[in-house]
Amino acid sequence: MARKRQDGALKWRVVERNGEKYVYTSTSHMENGRKVSDETYLGKLDADGNLIPKKPYRSREEREKVRSEMTIDPLEGLSVKEYGAVHFLDCIQRRIGLGEDLVRSFGLSGTTILAMAEAMAIGDTEVFLDIDSIFERTILRDYYGLSSPMDSPALSGFTNSIGKSTANVDEFFRRRVERAMGAIAWDLTTQGTYSDMQGLSEYLVKNKDNEDLKRVKTGIATDQRGIPMMLKHYPGTLSEQATLRTFMDDLKRYGKDPNECILAYDRGFEVARNAKCSLDQGFRFVAPVSIGPKAIKRLLTDFVSSKEKRTMVYDDHAYTVMTSKVGLRKADNPAADGSANYEFTLAGDEGHGSEGMLDAFVCFDSEKYSNEVQARDRAIDALMKKAAKIDSEHPVEEFKRIAGNMAPKFKVKADGRKVVVTLKNNSMTFSDNRAGMFIMLCTEGIEWDVMMKVYDIRCYVEQAFDKKKSTDRRFRTGDKISMEGREFVRFLALMLRAEIEAEFRENKLDSKYTVEGTLSNLNSIIALSKGTWSRLDNVTKTHRFVFESCGFETPKTVVKGVSAYDFPIDDVPGD
């Protein structure tokens, strides 16, 4: 028999789980000579101990009836799709000939590749699973008259096919390089991956990201407006000189005359053996130089006492500049890969310039000096305060860990569990002499204004890398072929976004408009259509301003089945 409450009802059993009190009653009966309990759930107790009864049980028929009453079966007819961003990106891709180059390189599949890249640009996403949802909510599919599925299996298969189509990808890069005029910027970075990538990824001895991951090297080339035009992946341990030589070989193979362009390198590529490689290949270049080699340090010393310094202006900013000559000679020790190594020389050095000569611009920027000294002194002050709080069994090691690359500026000794820290005078003197300084190396005959303009272009490739690395530090696949296909589509999306950034920068809109915000805002332009009837809604003054500022007509009607290229269909390669 179940126990009774005083009022005659069955006695409650209260169970507390996750802060909630659940109420049950129990009855019992005999089964095969054994007492068996039957428990019934009544509900929950509120804060005052009152019972909140459970919701009454619904039969299957009742549940299906409720579901049917709350389910709306969509009628065939009116279509509502986001339109503005798709149309804007199509205007952008036509301006740079992206659709044409894709279709001429990949055949009619090039339109599908373009649409995938536009979807990634619209969504500001690196995740391929998002492409399908973007196709569903925008007019992309109807805009280009596509019928290809965009679900995960279809995308995986298609990107794998792109990765296998190395000749098609190479032809696309050739066409992009052919369009580039003037300076070309080249930079290299490493990306982490958990996968072996069929031997492409390798562990690096010096990993600046401090990640215990294998690395793949990625190179990006941009034109003088900052539009990416070529992407290459290399094994993680391949030397910079080898990647640079491959890059220049590719430029020549694509028909680029070395005399028609100037290469802009990032800091690190200016090492003597890379400079020698560039001279041997016949390419002119500009590169900021690291203050490491002895000859370069001597240039800083010469600058202090030089009477040849003069004020030079670029982009309304004044610099104090000394020009000099830097030579190349063969080094006694070979490079790490066993190849011939080279080093910089100055006038008076033995063998000065025996392997080539370069121009050097030693520059002092007073504004840069102030900013660097302020930043350094704030960092030193913060480190001294942290040092005073150290309480460790190994205080010196703890301070060096905290100080990082600023540790060499200090004299450090242990005092029990504490640490005594003082600044090194010679280190601070060198830092003061170096602040505000930068040295540019370039092939002979490049003028100041040209050198500075090319130097600015180098920033564009850095921005392209920053965007690419900030959105996805992993390749999300262990298959090298699939990775190449996915990275190619991501690269196309990066091209589109870089062109928009260039348009905004050149039209003085970059302080007010961002790519992400603009594409999101343009998506409020809606295409309504039903049968043969269609209409655009929500076209605002802001939308018209963006289109017209970039030299495009503001859309007035819904267009569908647009060709991604402007040449006869007979000229398109087969699928």
C-alpha positions in Angstrom: 0.0 0.0 0.0 1.2 3.5 -0.8 1.6 5.9 2.2 -1.2 8.4 2.5 -1.0 12.1 3.1 -3.0 13.6 6.0 -5.7 14.8 3.6 -6.1 11.3 2.2 -4.1 11.8 -1.0 -1.1 9.7 -2.0 2.1 10.8 -0.3 4.5 12.9 -2.5 8.1 12.0 -3.2 10.1 15.2 -4.0 13.3 14.9 -6.1 15.6 18.0 -6.5 17.6 18.3 -9.7 19.5 21.4 -11.0 17.6 23.6 -8.6 14.2 22.4 -9.6 11.9 20.3 -7.4 10.0 17.5 -9.1 7.0 15.7 -7.5 6.2 12.0 -7.8 3.6 9.6 -6.2 4.2 5.9 -5.7 1.8 3.0 -5.6 2.7 -0.7 -5.4 1.3 -4.0 -6.4 2.3 -7.7 -6.1 3.8 -9.3 -9.2 5.0 -12.9 -9.2 5.1 -12.8 -5.4 7.2 -9.6 -5.4 6.3 -6.1 -4.5 6.6 -3.7 -7.4 6.4 0.1 -7.2 4.7 2.2 -9.8 5.8 5.9 -9.9 3.7 8.8 -11.4 5.1 12.2 -12.2 2.8 15.0 -11.0 4.8 18.2 -11.8 7.1 20.8 -10.2 7.0 22.8 -7.0 7.1 26.6 -7.2 9.0 28.8 -4.8 6.1 28.7 -2.2 5.9 24.9 -2.3 2.8 24.8 -4.5 2.4 22.2 -7.1 2.6 23.2 -10.8 0.8 20.3 -12.5 2.5 18.8 -15.5 1.0 19.5 -18.9 -1.6 16.9 -19.8 -0.4 14.1 -22.1 -1.4 14.5 -25.7 -2.0 11.5 -27.9 -0.2 11.1 -31.2 -3.3 12.2 -33.0 -3.6 15.3 -30.9 0.1 16.2 -31.4 -0.2 15.8 -35.2 -3.3 18.0 -35.2 -1.4 20.8 -33.3 1.5 20.5 -35.6 -0.7 20.8 -38.7 -2.4 23.9 -37.3 1.0 25.6 -36.8 2.6 24.5 -40.2 2.4 26.8 -43.1 2.6 25.1 -46.5 4.3 27.7 -48.8 2.4 28.4 -52.0 4.2 28.5 -55.3 4.5 32.0 -56.6 6.1 35.1 -55.0 9.9 34.9 -54.7 11.8 37.2 -52.3 15.6 37.3 -52.6 18.4 39.5 -51.5 19.7 41.3 -54.7 21.9 44.3 -54.1 25.2 42.7 -53.0 25.0 40.1 -55.8 24.5 42.8 -58.5 27.3 45.0 -57.0 29.8 42.1 -56.9 28.9 41.3 -60.5 29.7 44.9 -61.4 33.0 44.6 -59.5 34.0 41.3 -61.2 33.3 42.7 -64.7 35.5 45.7 -64.0 38.5 43.5 -63.3 37.6 40.8 -65.8 37.3 38.1 -63.2 34.4 36.2 -64.8 36.0 36.3 -68.2 39.3 34.9 -67.0 37.5 32.2 -65.0 35.4 31.1 -68.0 38.3 31.2 -70.4 40.3 29.1 -67.9 37.7 26.7 -66.7 35.0 26.7 -69.4 31.4 27.1 -68.3 32.2 25.8 -64.9 34.0 29.2 -64.3 30.6 30.8 -63.7 29.8 28.4 -60.9 33.3 29.0 -59.4 32.6 32.8 -59.6 29.2 32.4 -57.9 30.8 30.4 -55.1 33.4 33.1 -54.5 30.7 35.8 -54.5 28.8 33.9 -51.9 31.9 33.7 -49.7 32.4 37.5 -50.2 28.8 38.3 -49.3 28.9 36.1 -46.2 32.4 37.2 -45.2 32.9 33.5 -44.5 35.7 30.9 -44.9 33.3 28.1 -44.1 32.0 26.3 -47.3 29.0 25.0 -45.4 27.7 28.6 -45.4 27.6 28.8 -49.2 24.4 26.8 -49.6 22.5 29.1 -47.2 23.8 32.2 -49.0 22.6 30.8 -52.4 19.2 30.1 -50.9 18.6 33.6 -49.5 20.2 35.6 -52.3 19.4 35.8 -56.1 22.8 34.3 -56.9 21.5 31.1 -58.5 18.9 32.9 -60.7 21.2 35.8 -61.4 23.7 33.6 -63.3 21.1 31.0 -64.3 22.8 28.2 -62.3 21.3 24.8 -61.4 24.2 23.2 -59.6 23.6 22.0 -56.1 25.5 23.7 -53.3 25.1 21.2 -50.5 28.2 19.9 -48.7 28.7 16.7 -50.8 28.4 18.7 -54.0 30.8 21.4 -52.8 33.4 18.8 -51.6 33.4 17.1 -55.0 33.5 20.3 -56.9 36.4 21.9 -54.9 38.3 18.6 -55.3 37.8 18.8 -59.0 39.2 22.4 -58.9 42.2 21.2 -57.0 42.9 18.6 -59.6 42.7 21.1 -62.4 46.2 22.5 -61.9 46.5 23.5 -65.6 43.3 25.5 -65.5 44.4 27.2 -62.3 47.7 28.0 -63.8 46.0 29.5 -66.9 43.9 31.7 -64.7 47.0 33.0 -62.9 48.6 33.6 -66.2 45.7 35.8 -67.3 45.7 37.7 -64.1 49.5 38.4 -64.3 49.0 39.5 -67.9 46.5 42.1 -66.8 48.9 43.5 -64.1 50.7 46.7 -64.9 53.6 48.4 -63.0 54.6 47.1 -59.6 53.9 43.6 -58.3 54.1 42.9 -54.5 55.0 39.4 -53.2 54.9 38.2 -49.7 55.1 34.8 -47.9 53.6 33.5 -44.7 53.1 30.2 -42.9 49.8 28.7 -41.9 49.2 26.0 -39.3 47.5 22.7 -40.0 46.8 19.6 -38.1 47.1 17.4 -41.2 50.1 16.0 -43.1 48.6 17.3 -46.4 50.4 14.6 -48.3 53.8 15.8 -47.2 53.1 19.5 -48.0 53.0 20.5 -44.3 56.1 20.3 -42.2 57.3 21.3 -38.7 59.4 24.5 -38.6 62.3 24.9 -36.2 61.4 28.6 -35.7 57.7 29.1 -35.5 56.8 32.8 -35.0 53.2 31.9 -34.0 54.5 29.6 -31.2 52.1 26.8 -32.3 52.9 23.1 -32.1 51.5 22.6 -35.6 52.9 21.6 -39.0 53.1 24.5 -41.3 52.4 25.2 -45.0 53.9 28.3 -46.7 51.6 30.4 -48.7 52.7 33.1 -51.2 50.4 35.9 -52.5 51.2 38.3 -55.3 49.1 41.5 -55.7 49.1 44.2 -58.4 49.9 47.8 -57.8 46.3 48.5 -56.6 46.5 45.7 -54.0 44.3 43.2 -56.0 45.6 39.6 -55.4 46.5 37.9 -58.7 48.4 34.8 -57.8 48.4 32.2 -54.9 50.9 29.5 -54.3 51.4 26.9 -51.6 54.8 25.5 -50.7 56.2 22.9 -48.2 56.7 24.5 -44.8 60.5 24.3 -44.8 61.2 25.4 -48.3 63.6 28.4 -48.2 62.4 31.9 -49.1 65.0 32.0 -51.9 63.5 28.9 -53.5 59.9 30.3 -53.3 61.2 33.6 -54.7 63.0 31.9 -57.6 59.8 29.9 -58.4 57.7 33.1 -58.3 60.0 34.9 -60.7 60.1 31.8 -63.0 56.3 31.8 -63.0 56.2 35.5 -63.9 58.5 34.9 -66.9 56.5 31.8 -67.9 53.4 33.8 -67.9 55.0 36.3 -70.3 55.8 39.1 -67.9 58.9 41.1 -69.1 61.1 41.8 -66.0 61.7 45.3 -67.4 58.0 46.1 -67.3 57.5 45.7 -63.5 59.1 46.4 -60.2 58.8 43.7 -57.5 57.9 44.9 -53.9 59.2 42.5 -51.2 58.4 42.4 -47.5 61.1 42.7 -44.8 63.0 39.4 -44.8 63.2 39.0 -48.6 65.9 41.6 -48.8 68.6 39.2 -47.6 71.7 39.3 -49.8 71.1 36.0 -51.5 67.5 37.0 -52.5 68.8 40.3 -53.8 71.4 38.4 -55.9 68.7 36.1 -57.2 66.5 39.0 -58.3 69.5 40.7 -60.1 70.3 37.4 -61.8 66.7 37.0 -63.0 66.7 40.6 -64.3 63.9 41.8 -62.0 64.0 45.2 -60.4 62.9 45.3 -56.8 62.2 47.4 -53.7 62.5 46.0 -50.1 62.7 47.4 -46.6 65.9 46.0 -45.0 66.2 44.5 -41.5 68.8 46.2 -39.3 70.9 43.0 -38.9 73.8 42.7 -41.4 77.0 44.6 -40.4 76.9 46.7 -43.6 73.4 47.9 -42.9 74.3 48.8 -39.3 77.2 50.9 -40.6 74.7 52.8 -42.8 72.9 53.9 -39.7 76.2 55.1 -38.2 77.2 56.9 -41.4 73.8 58.6 -41.4 74.4 60.4 -38.1 77.6 62.2 -39.3 76.6 62.5 -43.0 76.6 65.9 -44.6 74.8 64.5 -47.6 71.4 64.3 -45.9 68.5 66.2 -47.5 64.8 66.6 -46.9 62.6 64.6 -49.3 58.8 64.7 -49.4 56.4 61.9 -50.4 52.6 62.1 -50.1 52.9 65.4 -48.1 55.2 63.8 -45.5 58.8 65.0 -45.0 61.7 62.6 -44.5 65.4 63.2 -43.9 67.2 61.0 -46.4 70.8 59.8 -47.2 71.4 57.9 -50.4 74.2 55.4 -50.6 75.4 52.3 -52.5 75.3 48.7 -51.1 77.3 46.0 -52.8 76.9 42.2 -52.9 79.8 39.7 -52.6 79.9 36.0 -52.2 80.0 34.9 -48.6 82.5 32.4 -47.2 79.9 30.1 -45.7 77.1 28.5 -47.9 73.4 29.0 -47.2 71.5 26.6 -45.0 70.4 24.6 -48.0 74.0 24.3 -49.2 73.6 26.8 -52.1 75.9 29.8 -52.6 75.4 32.5 -50.0 76.0 36.3 -50.4 76.5 39.3 -48.1 76.2 43.1 -48.2 79.2 45.3 -48.5 79.9 49.1 -48.4 82.6 51.1 -50.1 86.1 50.1 -48.9 85.1 46.5 -48.1 87.1 43.8 -49.9 85.2 42.5 -52.9 82.7 45.4 -52.7 80.0 45.0 -55.3 81.7 42.0 -57.0 78.3 40.3 -57.4 76.2 43.4 -58.0 75.3 46.8 -56.7 72.1 48.2 -55.1 70.9 51.7 -54.2 70.1 52.4 -50.5 67.8 55.1 -49.1 68.5 55.6 -45.4 65.4 57.5 -44.1 64.6 59.3 -40.9 60.9 60.0 -40.1 60.5 62.3 -37.1 56.9 61.3 -36.6 57.9 57.6 -36.6 60.7 58.4 -34.2 58.3 59.9 -31.7 55.8 57.1 -32.0 58.5 54.4 -31.6 60.1 56.0 -28.6 56.8 56.5 -26.9 55.8 52.9 -27.4 59.2 51.6 -26.3 59.2 53.7 -23.1 55.6 52.7 -22.2 56.6 49.0 -22.7 59.7 49.4 -20.5 57.7 51.1 -17.8 55.1 48.2 -17.9 57.9 45.6 -17.7 59.6 47.2 -14.7 56.3 47.2 -12.8 55.8 43.5 -13.7 59.3 42.7 -12.6 58.7 44.3 -9.2 55.8 41.8 -8.7 57.8 38.6 -9.6 57.8 36.0 -6.9 59.2 32.8 -8.4 61.6 30.0 -7.8 63.3 31.0 -11.0 62.8 34.8 -11.2 65.3 35.5 -14.0 63.7 33.0 -16.3 60.3 34.3 -15.3 61.3 37.9 -16.2 62.7 36.8 -19.6 59.5 35.0 -20.4 57.5 38.1 -19.6 59.8 40.5 -21.4 60.0 38.4 -24.6 62.0 40.2 -27.4 62.7 43.2 -25.1 64.7 41.0 -22.6 68.1 41.9 -24.2 67.6 45.6 -23.2 67.9 44.7 -19.5 70.5 43.4 -17.0 68.8 40.9 -14.9 69.9 39.1 -11.7 68.1 37.1 -9.0 67.6 38.3 -5.5 66.1 35.3 -3.8 62.6 34.8 -5.3 62.7 38.4 -6.6 64.5 39.9 -9.6 66.7 43.0 -9.9 66.3 44.7 -13.3 68.3 47.6 -14.8 68.4 49.0 -18.4 71.5 48.5 -20.5 72.8 51.9 -21.6 74.3 50.7 -24.9 71.0 49.0 -25.8 69.0 52.1 -25.2 71.5 54.2 -27.2 71.2 51.9 -30.1 67.4 51.9 -29.8 67.4 55.7 -29.8 69.7 55.8 -32.8 67.5 53.3 -34.6 64.1 54.8 -33.8 62.4 56.5 -36.7 64.8 55.0 -39.1 64.2 52.7 -42.0 66.4 51.6 -44.9 65.1 50.8 -48.4 67.2 48.7 -50.8 66.4 48.7 -54.5 68.0 48.0 -57.8 70.0 50.8 -59.2 68.3 53.7 -61.0 64.9 53.6 -59.1 64.0 57.2 -58.1 62.8 58.2 -54.6 59.1 58.8 -55.6 58.9 55.5 -57.4 60.6 53.6 -54.5 58.2 55.0 -52.0 55.1 54.3 -54.2 56.3 50.7 -54.6 56.9 50.5 -50.8 53.3 51.5 -50.2 52.1 48.7 -52.5 53.8 46.2 -50.2 51.3 47.2 -47.6 48.4 45.9 -49.8 49.8 42.4 -49.9 50.2 42.5 -46.1 46.5 43.5 -45.8 45.5 40.7 -48.0 47.5 38.2 -45.9 46.1 39.7 -42.7 42.5 39.2 -43.9 43.2 35.7 -45.1 44.9 34.7 -41.8 42.4 36.3 -39.5 39.4 34.6 -41.0 40.8 31.0 -41.0 44.1 29.8 -39.5 43.4 26.2 -40.6 42.7 24.5 -43.9 39.9 22.4 -42.5 40.9 19.4 -44.6 43.7 16.8 -44.6 43.6 16.4 -48.4 46.1 18.5 -50.4 43.9 18.4 -53.6 40.8 19.6 -51.7 42.8 22.2 -49.9 44.1 23.6 -53.2 40.5 23.8 -54.5 39.1 25.4 -51.5 41.9 27.9 -51.2 41.4 28.9 -54.8 37.8 29.8 -54.2 38.7 31.7 -51.0 41.4 33.5 -53.0 38.8 34.7 -55.6 36.6 36.0 -52.7 39.6 37.8 -51.4 40.1 39.4 -54.9 36.6 40.7 -55.0 36.8 42.2 -51.5 40.3 43.7 -52.3 38.8 45.4 -55.4 36.0 46.9 -53.4 38.6 48.2 -50.8 40.6 49.7 -53.7 37.5 51.4 -55.1 36.6 52.9 -51.7 40.2 54.0 -51.1 40.6 55.6 -54.5 37.2 57.4 -54.2 38.0 58.6 -50.6 35.2 56.4 -49.2 37.4 54.1 -47.0 37.0 56.3 -43.9 33.2 55.9 -44.0 32.5 52.6 -45.7 33.8 49.0 -45.0 33.4 46.0 -47.3 31.5 44.0 -44.8 29.1 46.9 -43.9 28.5 47.8 -47.5 27.7 44.3 -48.8 25.4 43.8 -45.8 23.6 47.1 -46.4 23.2 46.4 -50.1 21.5 43.1 -49.3 18.5 45.1 -48.1 17.7 45.7 -51.8 15.2 42.9 -52.3 14.1 41.3 -55.6 10.4 40.3 -55.7 9.3 38.2 -58.6 6.3 36.0 -59.5 6.1 34.5 -63.0 7.1 37.1 -65.5 6.5 40.0 -63.0 9.4 41.4 -60.9 10.3 44.4 -58.9 13.2 45.8 -56.8 12.4 47.1 -53.3 14.3 49.2 -50.7 16.7 51.0 -53.0 17.9 53.9 -50.8 19.9 57.1 -51.3 22.9 55.3 -49.7 22.7 52.5 -52.1 22.6 54.9 -55.1 25.6 56.7 -53.7 27.7 53.6 -53.3 26.9 52.4 -56.9 27.5 55.8 -58.5 30.6 56.5 -56.5 32.2 53.4 -57.9 31.1 54.3 -61.4 28.2 51.8 -61.6 24.6 52.4 -62.5 22.1 51.9 -59.7 20.0 48.8 -60.5 16.4 49.6 -61.5 15.0 46.2 -62.5 15.6 42.6 -61.6 17.9 40.8 -64.0 18.3 37.0 -64.2 20.3 34.6 -66.4 23.2 37.1 -66.6 26.3 35.9 -68.4 29.5 36.3 -66.3 31.5 37.2 -69.3 31.2 39.6 -72.3 32.4 37.6 -75.2 30.8 35.1 -77.7 29.8 31.7 -76.3 31.7 30.0 -79.1 34.9 31.3 -77.6 34.2 29.5 -74.3 36.2 26.3 -73.8 34.3 23.1 -73.3 33.1 21.9 -69.9 
